[in-house]
Amino acid sequence: MNVAKKKRLLHEAQQLLMITVGAVIAGIGLELFLVPNDILDGGVIGLSIIAAKMSGLPMSIFIVVLNLPFLYIGFRKMGLRFTFHTLFGVAILSATTAYLHHFDPITDDMFLATIVGAVILGAGVGLVIRTGGALDGTEIVAILVSRKKPVSVGQFIMIINVFIFLLAALLVFSLETAMYSIITYFIAFKMIDIVVEGLEELKSVNIISDNPEPIAQALTKKLGRGMTYIYGEGAFTGEPKKIIYIIVSRIELSDLRETVHELDPKAVIAIENVADVSGSNFRKKAAH
């Protein structure tokens, strides 16, 4: 077996391990905090909870059955590897919920169950998405949409889940339960975004100055980051402009502003959020 094949197998084993860990974490959040307290999860899992309540059958069965159509969509749009990872994650989640269903909940306090359960659930789901899979059919749709639209995975899932929670309030649970569920998933989708996109917020900065070279040299020395000149032209003067483009962390913004204003108080600094970046001295954070 050559070295490249060994590396691929090791990488695949590591991904499956992380998906397993994420699915088990999500299962703990569901069965030891949320479901016993009648707090609804969203997406296919939420529909599975509703179906289990109405039919009396185990939730673990519906988790697999209701995900099958979305797995087909994942296979058509995202390939065999992603579909296998998702199927693997769904199977682990189903097995975990079936096993933990017989255990007593850790707390019966609705507030604690909502907060702690949401954080645990979001961490588990986010870990699986970051690794290269999903635990819920709506996550597959969310990943596809987030590739084409300026909407994060967690935000798209939250929009879908609001409708599911309202449906649950009408069919099975109370309006109070639906409101707790909305709070739960608001916290969970923030956790998904944190795990998938990272805690460190990156910013792209454009610096427009009449004297860009000293600024670029000073920023390189102070921040240790590479940057790029973008060549433009002043619309009013018609003079050529060298615009400095650099990506920094939120913490580095203060040093950047201070350095630029020291060298050119009239410089224009335009700052934008960056959802993800890879290459140079930045590491890629997601597997999709």
Order of alpha helices (4+ residues) and beta strands (2+ residues): alpha-alpha-alpha-alpha-alpha-alpha-alpha-alpha-beta-alpha-beta-beta-alpha-beta
